Amino acid sequence: MIGYYNYSVILTYIGLGFSVFGITLACEGNFTAAVFCLLVSGGCDMFDGKIARAMKSRTADEKKFGIQIDSLCDLICFGVFPALLAYSMGMRSIPAKCIMVLYILAAVIRLGFFNVSEEKRQEQTEENRKEYQGLPVTTIALIFPVLYLMRSIMNERFASMLMAAMLVIAILFITNFKVKKPGKATTWVIVAAAVVLVGCLIGKRM
């Protein structure tokens, strides 16, 4: 089969698989399970890069392939999937659809810009990236579950809140500000937060 196969891209593919499955669940109205799939995809994305950086024997082509495949999968996992999930949850007005278009467009622009800048950076240095420009698209994997847990509280206002949140997130994707890359301690805090969210989702389902 064409392509490059190692532990890091396999984890990326697993995350993509969960997102595609989550899309089918969203279409069926099983929102809690779909949001859970989004969380899992975010977890896979968090660790595939760490695994890739630990593999010192990767060729230049493998590194470039990893950058491209990661962004292509991110577009589906954290661009298309959350937009479709939001649509399934009530974002169906014309303004809401315009926000979904803007959200996906912002994700495309951000990921394309990241690909160019990351390839250039890797040609100049072997040091790990220490910061991001703009809000990483992966953050939606944590933000959306939090919003979803507020659904029962917001009731009919939930769709409006979701619209506002998606609009702000889209703008932050392409706004030029620095975001420090999570260190080990921050990573484990994020993991702990994800575990709490999973527990809340399970409790909501029960």
Backbone as ProteinMPNN parsed JSONL, in Angstrom:
{"seq_chain_A": "MIGYYNYSVILTYIGLGFSVFGITLACEGNFTAAVFCLLVSGGCDMFDGKIARAMKSRTADEKKFGIQIDSLCDLICFGVFPALLAYSMGMRSIPAKCIMVLYILAAVIRLGFFNVSEEKRQEQTEENRKEYQGLPVTTIALIFPVLYLMRSIMNERFASMLMAAMLVIAILFITNFKVKKPGKATTWVIVAAAVVLVGCLIGKRM", "coords_chain_A": {"N_chain_A": [[0.842, -1.196, 0.0], [0.456, 2.267, -0.729], [2.005, 5.105, 0.89], [3.155, 5.962, 4.234], [3.821, 4.108, 7.107], [3.689, 4.094, 10.515], [3.885, 4.127, 14.142], [2.876, 6.649, 14.916], [1.291, 7.704, 12.762], [-0.605, 5.704, 12.568], [-1.991, 6.024, 14.954], [-3.104, 8.504, 14.4], [-4.825, 7.752, 12.338], [-6.573, 6.128, 13.768], [-7.81, 8.027, 15.377], [-9.121, 9.449, 13.349], [-10.883, 7.463, 12.493], [-12.575, 7.229, 14.739], [-13.778, 9.738, 14.602], [-15.175, 9.663, 12.151], [-16.96, 7.609, 12.74], [-18.234, 8.925, 14.813], [-19.511, 10.943, 13.38], [-21.486, 9.502, 12.046], [-22.981, 8.732, 14.254], [-23.877, 11.221, 15.16], [-25.545, 11.927, 13.055], [-27.534, 10.105, 13.497], [-28.629, 11.045, 15.765], [-27.518, 10.404, 18.192], [-26.096, 12.019, 20.319], [-24.507, 12.174, 22.677], [-22.759, 9.945, 22.566], [-21.492, 10.638, 20.199], [-20.142, 13.007, 20.906], [-18.411, 11.907, 22.751], [-16.81, 10.41, 21.004], [-15.554, 12.516, 19.695], [-13.979, 13.516, 21.766], [-12.216, 11.334, 22.129], [-10.903, 11.356, 19.661], [-9.569, 13.771, 19.907], [-7.809, 13.082, 21.977], [-6.214, 11.166, 20.674], [-4.988, 12.808, 18.776], [-3.512, 14.439, 20.426], [-1.453, 12.816, 21.335], [-0.257, 11.629, 19.101], [1.612, 13.285, 17.879], [3.572, 13.468, 19.85], [4.496, 10.859, 19.921], [5.51, 10.686, 17.338], [7.636, 12.545, 17.434], [9.298, 11.215, 19.147], [10.305, 9.219, 17.617], [13.202, 8.848, 16.282], [14.294, 7.891, 13.971], [12.907, 8.546, 11.682], [12.498, 9.302, 8.22], [13.04, 12.155, 5.996], [10.921, 12.294, 4.19], [9.004, 10.801, 5.541], [8.511, 12.466, 7.717], [7.413, 14.738, 6.441], [5.163, 13.575, 5.304], [3.814, 12.863, 7.623], [3.133, 15.411, 8.636], [1.355, 16.335, 6.67], [-0.665, 14.342, 6.613], [-1.63, 14.465, 9.187], [-2.803, 17.009, 9.32], [-4.76, 16.775, 7.326], [-6.421, 14.808, 8.43], [-7.112, 16.173, 10.771], [-8.725, 18.187, 9.734], [-11.078, 16.849, 9.134], [-11.684, 15.636, 11.615], [-11.747, 17.789, 13.513], [-12.784, 19.908, 12.2], [-14.865, 19.426, 10.1], [-16.405, 17.431, 11.481], [-17.163, 18.599, 14.131], [-18.696, 20.759, 13.123], [-20.779, 19.489, 11.73], [-21.877, 18.125, 13.864], [-22.773, 20.253, 15.417], [-24.704, 21.261, 13.674], [-26.512, 19.12, 13.674], [-27.423, 19.387, 16.235], [-29.018, 21.58, 16.222], [-28.175, 23.96, 14.952], [-29.371, 25.326, 12.466], [-30.371, 27.478, 11.122], [-30.116, 30.127, 8.628], [-28.099, 32.094, 9.347], [-26.694, 30.464, 11.162], [-25.746, 28.425, 9.513], [-24.03, 29.888, 7.925], [-22.105, 30.53, 9.818], [-21.093, 27.978, 10.299], [-19.888, 27.464, 7.834], [-17.918, 29.457, 7.896], [-16.501, 28.551, 10.125], [-15.417, 26.037, 9.267], [-13.937, 26.953, 7.074], [-12.091, 28.617, 8.364], [-10.721, 26.682, 9.823], [-9.553, 25.219, 7.721], [-7.859, 27.176, 6.593], [-6.161, 27.698, 8.765], [-4.937, 25.147, 9.182], [-3.695, 24.737, 6.705], [-1.871, 26.867, 6.734], [-0.366, 26.103, 8.947], [0.848, 23.753, 7.964], [2.616, 24.756, 5.991], [4.278, 26.49, 7.515], [5.297, 24.703, 9.426], [6.734, 22.786, 7.941], [8.699, 24.446, 6.924], [9.884, 25.263, 9.323], [10.932, 22.833, 10.289], [12.893, 22.369, 8.426], [14.752, 24.175, 9.156], [15.41, 23.743, 11.822], [15.806, 21.188, 14.354], [14.582, 21.268, 16.722], [11.838, 20.903, 19.013], [8.57, 22.237, 18.475], [7.608, 25.113, 20.283], [5.514, 26.835, 20.629], [2.264, 27.799, 19.394], [0.669, 29.485, 16.635], [-2.198, 31.252, 16.876], [-5.347, 29.696, 17.81], [-5.161, 26.256, 18.348], [-6.734, 23.782, 16.277], [-7.467, 21.456, 17.503], [-8.393, 22.034, 20.025], [-11.136, 22.229, 20.049], [-12.031, 19.746, 20.671], [-12.1, 19.591, 23.391], [-13.537, 21.865, 24.115], [-16.086, 21.638, 22.889], [-17.376, 19.354, 24.177], [-17.724, 20.469, 26.748], [-19.493, 22.553, 26.199], [-21.632, 21.007, 25.321], [-22.427, 19.672, 27.642], [-23.732, 21.703, 28.877], [-26.104, 21.842, 27.664], [-28.6, 20.896, 28.652], [-29.103, 22.785, 30.56], [-29.211, 25.218, 29.209], [-31.299, 24.833, 27.439], [-33.669, 25.973, 25.129], [-32.021, 28.021, 24.383], [-29.636, 26.969, 23.745], [-28.768, 26.477, 21.062], [-28.253, 29.071, 20.153], [-26.175, 29.807, 21.875], [-24.28, 27.932, 21.069], [-23.853, 28.732, 18.427], [-22.642, 31.264, 18.846], [-20.333, 30.464, 20.212], [-19.026, 28.82, 18.282], [-18.503, 30.715, 16.328], [-16.73, 32.488, 17.651], [-14.609, 30.71, 18.176], [-13.849, 30.049, 15.566], [-12.837, 32.513, 14.682], [-10.679, 32.758, 16.438], [-9.093, 30.67, 15.526], [-7.767, 31.732, 13.311], [-6.624, 34.051, 14.161], [-3.783, 35.989, 14.844], [-2.023, 35.19, 17.353], [-0.005, 34.104, 20.11], [0.164, 30.807, 21.378], [1.182, 28.925, 23.996], [2.784, 25.824, 23.722], [1.548, 22.864, 25.242], [3.244, 21.607, 28.098], [4.616, 18.729, 29.829], [3.332, 18.641, 32.344], [1.047, 20.261, 31.911], [-0.132, 18.795, 29.887], [-0.947, 16.467, 31.235], [-2.814, 17.593, 32.912], [-4.731, 18.34, 31.055], [-5.431, 15.794, 30.142], [-6.556, 14.791, 32.489], [-8.745, 16.511, 32.71], [-10.12, 15.709, 30.43], [-10.786, 13.102, 31.167], [-12.55, 13.61, 33.268], [-14.576, 14.865, 31.804], [-15.382, 12.709, 30.215], [-16.429, 11.069, 32.217], [-18.594, 12.666, 32.991], [-20.091, 12.64, 30.644], [-20.757, 9.948, 30.48], [-22.305, 9.757, 32.777], [-24.378, 11.442, 31.992], [-25.468, 10.016, 29.893], [-26.448, 7.807, 31.219]], "CA_chain_A": [[0.0, 0.0, 0.0], [1.236, 3.494, -0.737], [1.982, 5.832, 2.155], [4.142, 5.608, 5.253], [3.091, 3.558, 8.239], [4.397, 3.941, 11.782], [2.977, 4.232, 15.282], [2.239, 7.954, 15.024], [0.205, 7.865, 11.784], [-1.656, 4.743, 12.905], [-2.81, 6.67, 15.989], [-3.867, 9.526, 13.689], [-5.896, 7.063, 11.618], [-7.552, 5.688, 14.765], [-8.587, 9.223, 15.709], [-10.001, 9.708, 12.216], [-11.937, 6.447, 12.528], [-13.544, 7.607, 15.776], [-14.529, 10.904, 14.138], [-16.125, 9.225, 11.126], [-18.008, 6.898, 13.478], [-18.979, 9.954, 15.53], [-20.379, 11.622, 12.411], [-22.669, 8.648, 11.84], [-23.785, 8.802, 15.481], [-24.524, 12.533, 15.171], [-26.635, 11.859, 12.073], [-28.579, 9.269, 14.088], [-29.153, 11.715, 16.951], [-26.875, 9.904, 19.408], [-25.142, 13.106, 20.517], [-23.564, 11.893, 23.767], [-21.736, 9.048, 22.032], [-20.743, 11.381, 19.191], [-19.232, 13.9, 21.627], [-17.373, 11.023, 23.289], [-15.89, 10.119, 19.888], [-14.763, 13.733, 19.479], [-12.973, 13.53, 22.832], [-11.217, 10.307, 21.832], [-10.118, 11.858, 18.533], [-8.67, 14.78, 20.459], [-6.755, 12.375, 22.703], [-5.3, 10.573, 19.686], [-4.2, 13.887, 18.181], [-2.585, 14.962, 21.429], [-0.304, 11.935, 21.546], [0.416, 11.161, 17.887], [2.786, 14.127, 17.665], [4.601, 13.102, 20.833], [5.071, 9.597, 19.454], [6.299, 10.976, 16.132], [8.894, 13.203, 17.818], [10.141, 10.232, 19.834], [10.866, 8.325, 16.607], [14.347, 9.566, 15.733], [14.742, 7.282, 12.725], [12.039, 8.905, 10.567], [13.116, 9.977, 7.084], [12.459, 13.465, 5.69], [9.621, 12.059, 3.558], [8.07, 10.366, 6.585], [8.152, 13.649, 8.497], [6.513, 15.555, 5.628], [3.907, 12.825, 5.198], [3.154, 12.99, 8.921], [2.558, 16.755, 8.731], [0.212, 16.429, 5.761], [-1.747, 13.427, 6.994], [-2.181, 14.946, 10.449], [-3.687, 18.134, 9.043], [-5.914, 16.285, 6.575], [-7.308, 14.15, 9.4], [-7.617, 17.208, 11.675], [-9.797, 18.909, 9.073], [-12.3, 16.061, 9.303], [-11.96, 15.399, 13.044], [-11.978, 18.995, 14.306], [-13.412, 20.899, 11.347], [-16.139, 18.938, 9.575], [-17.157, 16.701, 12.507], [-17.865, 19.492, 15.063], [-19.697, 21.554, 12.407], [-21.929, 18.62, 11.489], [-22.47, 17.856, 15.176], [-23.504, 21.466, 15.779], [-25.89, 21.297, 12.807], [-27.446, 18.103, 14.162], [-27.953, 19.825, 17.519], [-29.942, 22.711, 16.113], [-27.663, 25.113, 14.211], [-29.923, 25.083, 11.129], [-30.808, 28.722, 10.495], [-29.17, 30.64, 7.632], [-26.903, 32.617, 10.035], [-25.949, 29.347, 11.747], [-25.042, 27.747, 8.429], [-22.918, 30.78, 7.537], [-21.07, 30.363, 10.846], [-20.465, 26.68, 10.064], [-18.994, 27.648, 6.683], [-16.781, 30.232, 8.391], [-15.735, 27.694, 11.036], [-14.63, 25.076, 8.486], [-12.975, 27.718, 6.285], [-11.019, 29.036, 9.269], [-9.928, 25.486, 10.123], [-8.758, 24.925, 6.521], [-6.799, 28.185, 6.492], [-5.196, 27.483, 9.848], [-4.191, 23.914, 8.953], [-2.817, 24.97, 5.556], [-0.785, 27.737, 7.194], [0.482, 25.302, 9.827], [1.654, 22.848, 7.139], [3.69, 25.521, 5.363], [5.206, 26.986, 8.527], [5.952, 23.591, 10.111], [7.749, 22.239, 7.041], [9.796, 25.422, 6.895], [10.558, 25.223, 10.622], [11.692, 21.592, 10.398], [14.063, 22.482, 7.567], [15.699, 25.089, 9.799], [15.813, 23.277, 13.145], [15.256, 19.913, 14.811], [13.953, 21.506, 18.022], [10.387, 20.775, 19.051], [7.812, 23.487, 18.482], [7.32, 25.543, 21.643], [4.285, 27.604, 20.675], [1.429, 27.812, 18.194], [0.08, 30.765, 16.244], [-3.636, 31.064, 16.846], [-5.888, 28.591, 18.608], [-5.108, 24.966, 17.636], [-8.073, 23.248, 15.976], [-7.746, 20.332, 18.405], [-9.036, 22.494, 21.266], [-12.586, 22.021, 19.965], [-12.315, 18.433, 21.263], [-12.386, 19.844, 24.808], [-14.528, 22.933, 24.251], [-17.422, 21.191, 22.494], [-18.018, 18.566, 25.249], [-18.143, 21.37, 27.83], [-20.712, 23.203, 25.711], [-22.699, 20.001, 25.254], [-22.895, 19.41, 28.997], [-24.58, 22.831, 29.27], [-27.303, 21.795, 26.814], [-29.823, 20.748, 29.45], [-29.301, 24.022, 31.33], [-29.541, 26.305, 28.289], [-32.582, 24.517, 26.778], [-33.864, 26.522, 23.784], [-30.956, 28.982, 24.093], [-28.401, 26.231, 23.468], [-28.34, 26.684, 19.673], [-27.678, 30.421, 20.064], [-24.882, 29.753, 22.556], [-23.389, 27.147, 20.216], [-23.507, 29.605, 17.306], [-21.694, 32.265, 19.315], [-19.076, 29.781, 20.533], [-18.386, 28.395, 17.037], [-18.018, 31.925, 15.667], [-15.539, 32.95, 18.38], [-13.547, 29.726, 17.958], [-13.393, 30.213, 14.182], [-12.008, 33.723, 14.639], [-9.441, 32.475, 17.164], [-8.272, 29.791, 14.7], [-6.969, 32.476, 12.335], [-6.088, 35.257, 14.78], [-2.343, 35.827, 15.045], [-1.525, 35.331, 18.724], [0.816, 32.959, 20.499], [-0.349, 29.856, 22.365], [2.283, 28.071, 24.42], [2.509, 24.401, 23.574], [1.476, 22.239, 26.566], [4.336, 20.766, 28.575], [4.167, 17.456, 30.401], [2.366, 18.886, 33.424], [-0.192, 20.752, 31.309], [-0.722, 17.677, 29.143], [-1.65, 15.581, 32.164], [-3.995, 18.335, 33.372], [-5.706, 18.201, 29.968], [-5.896, 14.403, 30.183], [-7.443, 14.681, 33.652], [-9.984, 17.204, 32.349], [-10.818, 14.85, 29.47], [-11.351, 11.975, 31.928], [-13.719, 14.144, 33.974], [-15.612, 15.061, 30.793], [-15.88, 11.378, 29.864], [-17.282, 10.656, 33.325], [-19.831, 13.455, 32.921], [-20.853, 12.163, 29.485], [-21.309, 8.64, 30.859], [-23.406, 10.044, 33.707], [-25.493, 12.035, 31.228], [-26.077, 8.95, 29.101], [-27.169, 6.928, 32.13]], "C_chain_A": [[0.878, 1.247, 0.0], [1.074, 4.214, 0.594], [3.107, 5.381, 3.057], [3.385, 5.191, 6.503], [4.005, 3.394, 9.449], [3.404, 4.196, 12.907], [2.216, 5.556, 15.311], [1.089, 8.105, 14.031], [-0.927, 6.875, 12.046], [-2.575, 5.332, 13.969], [-3.658, 7.78, 15.372], [-5.05, 8.909, 12.97], [-6.983, 6.559, 12.579], [-8.446, 6.861, 15.166], [-9.565, 9.582, 14.605], [-11.172, 8.725, 12.21], [-13.0, 6.78, 13.553], [-14.394, 8.789, 15.314], [-15.56, 10.524, 13.082], [-17.286, 8.472, 11.779], [-18.875, 7.885, 14.232], [-19.923, 10.723, 14.629], [-21.65, 10.811, 12.171], [-23.582, 8.69, 13.064], [-24.54, 10.125, 15.566], [-25.716, 12.545, 14.219], [-27.819, 11.051, 12.613], [-29.182, 9.891, 15.345], [-28.561, 11.238, 18.258], [-25.734, 10.859, 19.778], [-24.102, 12.809, 21.597], [-22.431, 11.001, 23.285], [-20.884, 9.758, 21.0], [-19.733, 12.315, 19.841], [-18.094, 13.096, 22.262], [-16.342, 10.691, 22.209], [-14.999, 11.32, 19.586], [-13.652, 13.847, 20.519], [-11.85, 12.532, 22.563], [-10.318, 10.752, 20.685], [-9.115, 12.914, 18.998], [-7.522, 14.155, 21.226], [-5.741, 11.752, 21.762], [-4.406, 11.635, 19.078], [-3.166, 14.44, 19.154], [-1.307, 14.13, 21.516], [0.385, 11.47, 20.268], [1.671, 11.979, 17.588], [3.918, 13.78, 18.613], [5.282, 11.797, 20.421], [5.967, 9.833, 18.254], [7.641, 11.595, 16.488], [9.842, 12.247, 18.524], [10.807, 9.266, 18.854], [11.982, 9.048, 15.849], [14.774, 9.057, 14.357], [13.871, 7.653, 11.523], [12.805, 9.632, 9.468], [12.438, 11.327, 6.863], [11.077, 13.305, 5.061], [8.58, 11.624, 4.58], [7.603, 11.539, 7.429], [7.152, 14.521, 7.743], [5.15, 14.886, 5.477], [3.114, 12.949, 6.492], [2.472, 14.332, 9.088], [1.283, 16.837, 7.902], [-0.955, 15.577, 6.243], [-2.408, 13.876, 8.292], [-3.169, 16.075, 10.199], [-4.925, 17.707, 8.266], [-6.929, 15.616, 7.504], [-7.91, 15.161, 10.365], [-8.776, 17.975, 11.06], [-11.127, 18.177, 9.23], [-12.689, 15.959, 10.772], [-12.408, 16.654, 13.783], [-12.509, 20.168, 13.493], [-14.8, 20.449, 10.946], [-17.002, 18.3, 10.672], [-17.863, 17.641, 13.489], [-18.943, 20.336, 14.379], [-20.956, 20.731, 12.156], [-22.646, 18.295, 12.796], [-23.303, 19.045, 15.634], [-24.789, 21.598, 14.964], [-26.952, 20.326, 13.312], [-28.109, 18.524, 15.462], [-28.812, 21.084, 17.429], [-29.44, 23.932, 15.375], [-28.089, 24.997, 12.74], [-30.46, 26.343, 10.458], [-29.757, 29.164, 9.468], [-27.932, 31.245, 8.302], [-26.036, 31.499, 10.628], [-25.15, 28.614, 10.687], [-23.863, 28.581, 7.938], [-21.771, 30.654, 8.536], [-20.353, 29.031, 10.669], [-19.499, 26.74, 8.887], [-17.732, 28.383, 7.126], [-15.886, 29.377, 9.274], [-14.841, 26.73, 10.254], [-13.582, 25.789, 7.646], [-11.793, 28.161, 7.148], [-10.117, 27.854, 9.627], [-9.028, 25.126, 8.944], [-7.574, 25.883, 6.411], [-5.734, 27.94, 7.539], [-4.328, 26.254, 9.594], [-3.248, 24.046, 7.757], [-1.626, 25.822, 5.939], [0.182, 26.969, 8.082], [1.386, 24.386, 9.014], [2.855, 23.562, 6.542], [4.735, 25.928, 6.404], [5.959, 25.857, 9.222], [7.021, 22.939, 9.231], [8.959, 23.154, 6.99], [10.593, 25.369, 8.197], [11.432, 23.982, 10.75], [12.921, 21.575, 9.487], [15.155, 23.315, 8.226], [16.21, 24.585, 11.139], [15.178, 21.924, 13.458], [14.601, 20.045, 16.184], [12.441, 21.344, 17.92], [9.728, 22.144, 19.073], [7.434, 23.847, 19.921], [6.026, 26.34, 21.76], [3.548, 27.519, 19.345], [1.009, 29.24, 17.894], [-1.418, 30.55, 16.078], [-4.054, 29.861, 17.672], [-5.816, 27.292, 17.811], [-6.506, 24.391, 17.427], [-8.465, 22.136, 16.935], [-8.495, 20.766, 19.653], [-10.554, 22.32, 21.236], [-12.978, 20.689, 20.602], [-12.57, 18.536, 22.76], [-13.516, 20.853, 24.989], [-15.943, 22.419, 23.966], [-18.082, 20.324, 23.573], [-18.5, 19.422, 26.412], [-19.439, 22.072, 27.443], [-21.894, 22.227, 25.729], [-23.283, 19.701, 26.631], [-23.801, 20.527, 29.52], [-25.924, 22.816, 28.531], [-28.588, 21.732, 27.629], [-30.135, 22.005, 30.257], [-29.806, 25.14, 30.425], [-30.888, 26.102, 27.589], [-32.649, 25.135, 25.383], [-32.784, 27.536, 23.412], [-29.647, 28.299, 23.701], [-27.879, 26.486, 22.056], [-27.688, 28.047, 19.497], [-26.302, 30.462, 20.72], [-23.855, 29.021, 21.699], [-22.94, 27.964, 19.016], [-22.438, 30.61, 17.702], [-20.325, 31.642, 19.587], [-18.324, 29.378, 19.272], [-17.812, 29.586, 16.281], [-16.729, 32.427, 16.321], [-14.369, 32.014, 18.134], [-12.98, 29.856, 16.551], [-12.465, 31.414, 14.054], [-10.666, 33.472, 15.316], [-8.524, 31.534, 16.387], [-7.304, 30.591, 13.833], [-6.459, 33.816, 12.866], [-4.632, 35.025, 15.148], [-1.939, 36.169, 16.483], [-0.819, 34.034, 19.104], [0.121, 32.121, 21.568], [0.796, 28.917, 22.728], [1.892, 26.607, 24.311], [2.52, 23.732, 24.951], [2.712, 21.415, 26.892], [3.771, 19.495, 29.181], [3.093, 17.664, 31.462], [1.011, 19.323, 32.864], [-0.913, 19.641, 30.551], [-1.517, 16.765, 30.06], [-2.867, 16.263, 32.779], [-5.11, 18.222, 32.332], [-6.291, 16.797, 29.951], [-6.887, 14.213, 31.331], [-8.792, 15.349, 33.361], [-10.813, 16.362, 31.382], [-11.48, 13.667, 30.175], [-12.6, 12.422, 32.681], [-14.88, 14.331, 33.005], [-16.229, 13.729, 30.363], [-16.832, 10.874, 30.943], [-18.625, 11.375, 33.301], [-20.719, 12.981, 31.771], [-21.504, 10.822, 29.786], [-22.49, 8.837, 31.801], [-24.62, 10.616, 33.004], [-26.229, 10.96, 30.446], [-26.921, 8.029, 29.973], [-28.405, 7.646, 32.703]], "O_chain_A": [[1.921, 1.277, 0.653], [0.123, 3.964, 1.334], [3.911, 4.524, 2.69], [2.423, 5.846, 6.905], [4.978, 2.641, 9.405], [2.225, 4.45, 12.659], [1.044, 5.589, 15.687], [0.017, 8.583, 14.404], [-2.088, 7.178, 11.771], [-3.793, 5.165, 13.903], [-4.805, 7.978, 15.774], [-6.149, 9.463, 12.982], [-8.167, 6.565, 12.242], [-9.664, 6.722, 15.283], [-10.701, 9.973, 14.877], [-12.313, 9.11, 11.953], [-14.192, 6.635, 13.283], [-15.59, 8.843, 15.599], [-16.692, 11.007, 13.114], [-18.447, 8.67, 11.42], [-20.094, 7.728, 14.297], [-21.012, 11.113, 15.051], [-22.748, 11.363, 12.101], [-24.806, 8.686, 12.932], [-25.696, 10.16, 15.987], [-26.767, 13.102, 14.535], [-28.965, 11.287, 12.23], [-30.123, 9.348, 15.924], [-29.038, 11.618, 19.327], [-24.56, 10.548, 19.576], [-22.933, 13.16, 21.438], [-21.264, 11.275, 23.567], [-19.679, 9.516, 20.923], [-18.594, 12.411, 19.386], [-16.951, 13.553, 22.303], [-15.14, 10.693, 22.473], [-13.823, 11.157, 19.257], [-12.525, 14.225, 20.198], [-10.675, 12.848, 22.745], [-9.105, 10.548, 20.732], [-7.97, 12.949, 18.546], [-6.388, 14.629, 21.146], [-4.539, 11.804, 22.021], [-3.211, 11.411, 18.88], [-2.079, 14.856, 18.751], [-0.22, 14.662, 21.739], [1.506, 10.965, 20.333], [2.67, 11.444, 17.105], [5.087, 13.794, 18.227], [6.497, 11.652, 20.558], [7.051, 9.258, 18.155], [8.668, 11.225, 15.92], [11.057, 12.446, 18.503], [11.76, 8.574, 19.212], [11.722, 9.771, 14.888], [15.534, 9.725, 13.656], [14.083, 7.115, 10.436], [13.657, 10.475, 9.749], [11.399, 11.616, 7.457], [10.165, 14.078, 5.355], [7.418, 12.023, 4.503], [6.437, 11.604, 7.817], [6.168, 14.989, 8.317], [4.114, 15.549, 5.518], [1.895, 13.118, 6.468], [1.362, 14.405, 9.616], [0.26, 17.342, 8.364], [-2.097, 16.037, 6.277], [-3.61, 13.687, 8.476], [-4.247, 16.102, 10.791], [-6.019, 18.214, 8.515], [-8.136, 15.829, 7.382], [-9.075, 15.039, 10.745], [-9.705, 18.373, 11.764], [-12.17, 18.799, 9.433], [-13.846, 16.163, 11.14], [-13.338, 16.602, 14.588], [-12.667, 21.276, 14.007], [-15.798, 21.014, 11.393], [-18.192, 18.596, 10.776], [-19.072, 17.502, 13.676], [-19.987, 20.604, 14.974], [-22.07, 21.219, 12.346], [-23.873, 18.203, 12.832], [-24.398, 18.877, 16.171], [-25.831, 21.994, 15.488], [-28.136, 20.658, 13.371], [-29.217, 18.085, 15.77], [-29.279, 21.594, 18.448], [-30.208, 24.874, 15.18], [-27.292, 24.625, 11.879], [-30.956, 26.276, 9.333], [-28.646, 28.636, 9.443], [-26.815, 30.95, 7.879], [-24.807, 31.573, 10.602], [-24.007, 28.223, 10.926], [-22.819, 28.037, 7.577], [-20.603, 30.67, 8.149], [-19.14, 28.952, 10.863], [-18.423, 26.143, 8.929], [-16.619, 27.989, 6.779], [-14.661, 29.459, 9.189], [-13.649, 26.616, 10.539], [-12.46, 25.301, 7.512], [-10.641, 28.089, 6.721], [-8.899, 28.003, 9.725], [-7.867, 24.767, 9.141], [-6.44, 25.467, 6.169], [-4.54, 27.971, 7.239], [-3.112, 26.311, 9.771], [-2.131, 23.53, 7.786], [-0.5, 25.546, 5.526], [1.396, 27.15, 7.993], [2.568, 24.249, 9.331], [3.973, 23.049, 6.575], [5.933, 25.734, 6.197], [7.127, 26.019, 9.575], [8.092, 22.58, 9.72], [10.101, 22.696, 7.01], [11.822, 25.422, 8.182], [12.549, 24.06, 11.262], [13.879, 20.847, 9.748], [16.335, 23.181, 7.899], [17.31, 24.944, 11.559], [14.143, 21.565, 12.895], [14.122, 19.06, 16.746], [11.843, 21.612, 16.878], [10.275, 23.096, 19.629], [6.992, 22.989, 20.684], [5.495, 26.506, 22.858], [4.135, 27.208, 18.309], [0.994, 30.096, 18.779], [-1.852, 29.76, 15.24], [-3.216, 29.107, 18.168], [-6.354, 27.224, 16.705], [-7.364, 24.503, 18.304], [-9.651, 21.895, 17.16], [-9.168, 19.948, 20.281], [-11.189, 22.27, 22.289], [-14.12, 20.516, 21.027], [-13.198, 17.649, 23.338], [-14.344, 20.723, 25.891], [-16.881, 22.722, 24.704], [-19.259, 20.536, 23.866], [-19.549, 19.15, 26.997], [-20.366, 22.176, 28.246], [-23.008, 22.589, 26.106], [-24.489, 19.501, 26.769], [-24.546, 20.333, 30.481], [-26.772, 23.68, 28.754], [-29.553, 22.435, 27.329], [-31.29, 22.26, 30.598], [-30.694, 25.907, 30.796], [-31.54, 27.068, 27.193], [-31.791, 24.862, 24.544], [-32.647, 27.879, 22.238], [-28.668, 28.966, 23.366], [-26.68, 26.69, 21.868], [-26.693, 28.177, 18.784], [-25.373, 31.074, 20.191], [-22.699, 29.437, 21.613], [-21.775, 27.901, 18.624], [-21.45, 30.792, 16.991], [-19.292, 32.213, 19.24], [-17.111, 29.571, 19.191], [-16.753, 29.48, 15.662], [-15.759, 32.749, 15.635], [-13.249, 32.473, 17.907], [-11.766, 29.782, 16.36], [-11.428, 31.338, 13.395], [-9.63, 33.922, 14.827], [-7.306, 31.584, 16.559], [-6.159, 30.185, 13.639], [-5.923, 34.623, 12.106], [-4.286, 33.981, 15.702], [-1.562, 37.302, 16.779], [-1.026, 32.995, 18.477], [-0.433, 32.65, 22.532], [1.317, 28.202, 21.872], [0.815, 26.201, 24.748], [3.413, 24.006, 25.752], [3.176, 20.624, 26.071], [2.577, 19.219, 29.057], [2.08, 16.964, 31.484], [-0.035, 18.826, 33.281], [-2.141, 19.555, 30.569], [-2.621, 16.338, 29.721], [-3.842, 15.598, 33.129], [-6.278, 18.034, 32.674], [-7.495, 16.621, 29.769], [-7.92, 13.563, 31.173], [-9.845, 14.821, 33.719], [-12.038, 16.301, 31.488], [-12.594, 13.275, 29.828], [-13.594, 11.697, 32.727], [-16.024, 14.006, 33.323], [-17.441, 13.629, 30.17], [-17.894, 10.327, 30.646], [-19.667, 10.771, 33.558], [-21.942, 12.927, 31.902], [-22.649, 10.576, 29.406], [-23.529, 8.191, 31.664], [-25.757, 10.316, 33.368], [-27.455, 10.982, 30.343], [-27.964, 7.532, 29.547], [-29.146, 7.064, 33.495]]}, "name": "protein", "num_of_chains": 1, "seq": "MIGYYNYSVILTYIGLGFSVFGITLACEGNFTAAVFCLLVSGGCDMFDGKIARAMKSRTADEKKFGIQIDSLCDLICFGVFPALLAYSMGMRSIPAKCIMVLYILAAVIRLGFFNVSEEKRQEQTEENRKEYQGLPVTTIALIFPVLYLMRSIMNERFASMLMAAMLVIAILFITNFKVKKPGKATTWVIVAAAVVLVGCLIGKRM"}
